[in-house]
Amino acid sequence: MLTVLSGGVGAARLLRGLCLVDDPATITAVVNVGDDIVLHGLRISPDLDTVTYTLAGLDNDVTGWGLVDESWRVMEELGILGGPVWFALGDRDLATHLYRTGRLDEGGSLSDVALELRRARRIDVNILPVTDQRLSTILMTPSGERLGFQEYFVARRHAVEVASISFDGADACRPAPGVLDAIDTADRVVIAPSNPLVSIDPILAVPGVREHVVARRADVVAVSPIVGGVALKGPADRLLRETGHEVSALGVARHYKDLAATIVIDLADESLRDAIEEIGMRCIITDTVMRDAGRAAALATVVRNA
Amino acid sequence: MLTVLSGGVGAARLLRGLCLVDDPATITAVVNVGDDIVLHGLRISPDLDTVTYTLAGLDNDVTGWGLVDESWRVMEELGILGGPVWFALGDRDLATHLYRTGRLDEGGSLSDVALELRRARRIDVNILPVTDQRLSTILMTPSGERLGFQEYFVARRHAVEVASISFDGADACRPAPGVLDAIDTADRVVIAPSNPLVSIDPILAVPGVREHVVARRADVVAVSPIVGGVALKGPADRLLRETGHEVSALGVARHYKDLAATIVIDLADESLRDAIEEIGMRCIITDTVMRDAGRAAALATVVRNA
């Protein structure tokens, strides 16, 4: 049994790799919801959807986001109407948001929807939102402007300085059904190579989650998303720097040292091994760049055996 | 200045005809919202959209509903997910609902949205929802089942007996800005050939509207939607019968006699002239079947000169 704390693309790729080397039905993904947004009245959960689409084999390899065989008729027409089109929602993708919003309106929970959607996509991995309540990752600029995650990430293309990050509503959240149990009973808890500050931290901000992960520290394995001092994808490097962290696998290790006994870092960062071991973490060095399914499976093998 | 109390398709065709014989900017449509529905979290206003699409020349002549050049990718995918697809929403059409829902979420009113959408479609006719509040047409079956309009009309294909009709929330509604003024100041108020019971009555159920129409009775012209004892479209004939009305242009005249001094009926119903005049209405007989734009324009000419 493996439980993976998951953001979007990086986590989804690792999960796909794990499915190649383990029975998918023994894997649980506990997924960030801090990036969730309401747009056009629709409830959008980007990380849950990225994980679901990727595990269904429907992810778009060319764009690196969204669905394969996607079309854009709704957005084209919305543009004609003068509506907001800064957050691109494909036609196939919209069906997910319509489904989710309708079910939430009926009184279903985000976990119910995640279960129904993964079953519709014939996915055996247990995909759980970390919480069924609303939690919003907020990025504060030095001038005091508060940006929602998608406003920061998509509308501003993360080209804005961030002074601090908070998780609105986290204190009032409860872990979704099955989340704490998945952490408590897994043979190994994996922190995916997702953005530590805006993908993993919001998961840990849900009351109880951090404590339960800490209690499993000996069996927790983190995978560094920073390779050779840069983020493979997204603004993790910039955010780490702006919020006072060292932008390296060592910086990531320091961020996770109370949570994980082991960190997996890239071959490019071999020189950081001693420094990481000095802060009390076991350090495993391997190729962490999941260029293709084969390399994702190889990394997954290292992680599951760590 | 003309003000037209409007349901969906029949009203839209008459409005299109009126635009051919009058300056569109002098025409106001006061549109039914009792058919409105929330689906997938989206706010859908079928009559407002039918009027808007038709006046924009985007209506689908083949299906008789929806948009031209429509596609169904979102619905196809929603079907794969096991979501509700009984109410078909095309991809282009969905853009309207996303736009509306987003603007209402931001605090815009239904009238604001109607104005923005008709401007985006370059329509000069003033399209007003009768109210900015929620009003729901409910059909009660003899066994006491309460059906929303779309549930009755689309899901059950109006193949269910109706004992009575009510307009939930009507008492708490206020006429939308401009509605009463459009009725008060028009040279002529037209009751479109829409379903009297489920398209026109909900308009009249908004407090104040019926009284203002009654006050203009001398200048009100109704067009009968019943021709030769049957409805040209939809369940108007069946509903009239089930709720105790005579299913004929005379039955329609009786329904409107306190509101309209004049009724326009079809050539097929010439024999009803005396009976209609006996109840105190002026009766104009012409071809009311708007098979094409030319005939719609001819009917419009009769109506505007009535």
Interface residues (C-beta under 8 A of the other chain):
Chain A: V38 L39 H40 G41 L42 R43 S71 R73 V74 M75 E76 E77 L78 I80 L81 G82 G83 P84 D91 R92 L94 A95 T96 L98 Y99 T101 G102 L104 D105 E116 L117 A120
Chain B: V38 L39 H40 G41 L42 R43 S71 R73 V74 M75 E76 E77 L78 I80 L81 G82 G83 P84 D91 R92 L94 A95 T96 L98 Y99 T101 G102 L104 D105 E116 L117 A120
